[in-house]
Amino acid sequence: MVRAFAKMRTALSDTRELARKLATLEREVKSRLDSHDAAIVDVMRRILDLIDPPEHPAPPPPPPRKIGFSVKESPAKYSTRRRKGQ
């Protein structure tokens, strides 16, 4: 019985030591990832800006076309004669 409790105590102390080491490692990894995460986000934002640049304002639409018949020539010069005496 005493041997069982002695083994449990050593296993428990080993587990505590392992838990402390894991906690230390986790803190170290998190601190590294925080700085890397910021760099990764910055790089991704720049890549997305290159792929899909911000939109520029659209040019104004062209004026609507006139409906109907229109002549694009200059009008012919017609002269009329006046009768004498009138």
C-alpha positions as CSV (number, residue, x, y, z in Angstrom):
1,M,0.0,0.0,0.0
2,V,2.8,2.4,0.9
3,R,4.5,1.6,-2.4
4,A,1.3,2.5,-4.3
5,F,1.1,5.9,-2.5
6,A,4.8,6.5,-3.2
7,K,4.4,5.8,-6.9
8,M,1.3,8.0,-7.0
9,R,3.2,10.9,-5.3
10,T,6.1,10.6,-7.8
11,A,3.7,10.5,-10.7
12,L,1.9,13.5,-9.4
13,S,5.1,15.5,-8.8
14,D,6.2,14.5,-12.3
15,T,2.8,15.7,-13.7
16,R,3.1,19.0,-11.8
17,E,6.6,19.6,-13.2
18,L,5.4,18.7,-16.7
19,A,2.4,21.0,-16.3
20,R,4.8,23.9,-15.3
21,K,7.0,23.2,-18.3
22,L,4.0,23.1,-20.6
23,A,2.7,26.4,-19.2
24,T,6.1,28.0,-19.7
25,L,6.4,26.7,-23.3
26,E,2.8,27.9,-24.0
27,R,3.6,31.4,-22.8
28,E,6.7,31.5,-24.9
29,V,5.0,30.3,-28.0
30,K,2.1,32.7,-27.5
31,S,4.5,35.7,-27.3
32,R,6.1,34.6,-30.5
33,L,2.8,34.1,-32.3
34,D,1.5,37.5,-31.2
35,S,4.3,39.2,-33.0
36,H,4.1,36.9,-36.0
37,D,0.3,37.3,-36.2
38,A,0.6,41.0,-36.5
39,A,3.2,40.7,-39.3
40,I,1.1,38.1,-41.1
41,V,-2.0,40.3,-40.9
42,D,0.0,43.2,-42.3
43,V,1.3,41.2,-45.1
44,M,-2.1,39.8,-46.0
45,R,-3.6,43.3,-46.0
46,R,-1.0,44.5,-48.4
47,I,-1.4,41.5,-50.7
48,L,-5.2,42.1,-50.7
49,D,-4.6,45.7,-51.6
50,L,-2.5,44.7,-54.5
51,I,-5.0,42.1,-55.7
52,D,-8.1,44.2,-55.2
53,P,-7.1,47.9,-55.0
54,P,-9.6,50.4,-53.5
55,E,-12.2,51.5,-56.0
56,H,-11.9,54.9,-57.7
57,P,-15.0,56.9,-58.3
58,A,-16.8,55.8,-61.4
59,P,-16.7,58.2,-64.4
60,P,-20.0,60.1,-65.0
61,P,-22.3,58.3,-67.4
62,P,-22.4,59.7,-71.0
63,P,-25.3,62.0,-71.8
64,P,-28.3,60.2,-73.2
65,R,-28.7,60.0,-77.0
66,K,-31.4,62.1,-78.6
67,I,-34.3,60.1,-80.0
68,G,-35.4,60.8,-83.5
69,F,-34.0,61.8,-86.9
70,S,-31.3,64.4,-87.0
71,V,-29.2,65.7,-89.9
72,K,-25.5,66.2,-89.3
73,E,-24.9,68.3,-92.4
74,S,-24.9,72.0,-92.6
75,P,-28.1,73.3,-94.2
76,A,-28.0,74.2,-97.9
77,K,-28.2,77.9,-98.8
78,Y,-31.3,78.6,-100.9
79,S,-32.1,81.9,-102.3
80,T,-35.4,83.2,-103.4
81,R,-35.9,85.7,-106.1
82,R,-38.1,88.6,-105.5
83,R,-40.2,89.9,-108.4
84,K,-39.8,93.5,-109.3
85,G,-42.6,95.6,-108.3
86,Q,-43.9,93.7,-105.4
